[in-house]
Amino acid sequence: MKRLLIVDDQQGIRLLLNEVLKKEGYTTYLAANGVEALKFANEQEIDCVLLDMKIPGMDGIEILRRLKEQWPKLPVFMMTAYGELDVVQEALKLGAIRYFTKPFDIFEVRDEVNKTLQV
């Protein structure tokens, strides 16, 4: 069973992604901030991450950087409500495989995760 880490400071987004992706058969871990995200990543074997760019404290770019330093092949999808092109480009340069602009199509996210993890 594939394990997903969902990182977003908005509880509604975490719960929506959790509900849809659990129905796909994934084990999901939810984190509201960077500290929680890195803790889960260190304690669990994670197969994919859905990561918000704007998180209080440690932002998504810093979380992405730390994840990729430790697990360079870990697939990471970025989520943003802002569509800041420079930040998006930096995330892609750091190894994010795709980004979704909020509000996103939840089924598109599901399909991309499935395709990436070949479910």
N, C-alpha and C positions, 0 to 999 in steps of 0.2 A: 504494500500500500504506500503510495507516494505521500510525502509530507510537505505541506505548504506553510509558510510563515506569512501572515498578513499583518502589515505594519501601517497603521493610520491612527492619528489622534482623534478622529471622529468615530465615535462608537457605532453610529448608524452604518457607516461604510464597512467597518470591520464585520458587523453582524450580517449585512447583506452578502458580502463576499463569502463569509463563513457558511451561510445557509446554502448558497448556490454550489459552492465547491465541495461541501460535504456530501451533497446529493450526487456528485460525480464520483464519490468513493474516496476522496482524499481525507487524510488526517490533517487537521488544521490547527495552527497555533496562532494566537492573537496577541499583538503587542501594540501598546498605545504610544510608545516612545522608543528612542534609540537604545537606551539602556536595557529595556525589556527585550528588544529585538536581538541585540547581540548576546544576551544571556540565553535566549532560546536557541540561537544558532550554535552556541558553544555547547549546550547541553543535549540537543537533539540533532539527529541527522536530517538536515533539511534538503529537499529536492528542488524547491523553487520559492522565490520571495516575491510578494506583491508589496511595493514600498511607496508610500506617499513622499513627495518631495518636501512639503512644508510641514515640519513637525517641530513643536517647541523644544528648545534645548538643543539636541543634536539633530541637524536637518538631514533630509534624505540623501543628499550628496555625501555627507560625511559617513552616514551608515553604509551607503553603497561602497564607498572607498574601503572601509574597514572589512566589509564582507568579502570584497574582491581580493583584498590582500591575503586573506586566510583561505578563501575558497574561490580561486580564479574562474573555475568552470561553472559555478553556481548561476543558474538562470535567474535574472532579476528583472521584473517588470516595474517600471516607475509609473506613478499616478500623480497628476497635478491638476489643480483647479485654475492654474494661472497661465499655463502655456508660454512661460518665459523661454524664448528660443535659446538664449545663451546657457541657461541652466539645463534645459533638455539636451542640448548638444554636449555639454560637459558630462551628463549622465551616460549618454550613449558612448562617449569617448572612454569613460571609465568601465564600460562593459555591460551596461543595461541593454537588454535585447530589444526592448520596445517601451514606449510610454503610452499611457491612456490619459486623455483630457477629461476631467470631471465636468459635467456628469457624463459618465461613460455608459456604453451599452453593456450591461452585465453579461449578456450572452456572448458578446464579442470577446470579453475578457475570459470567460469560461472556455470558449473555443481555442483561443490562443494558448492558454495554459495546457489544455488537452493536447494541442498540436506539439507544443514544446516538449511535453513529457510523454508524448506518443501513446496516449490512452485511447 
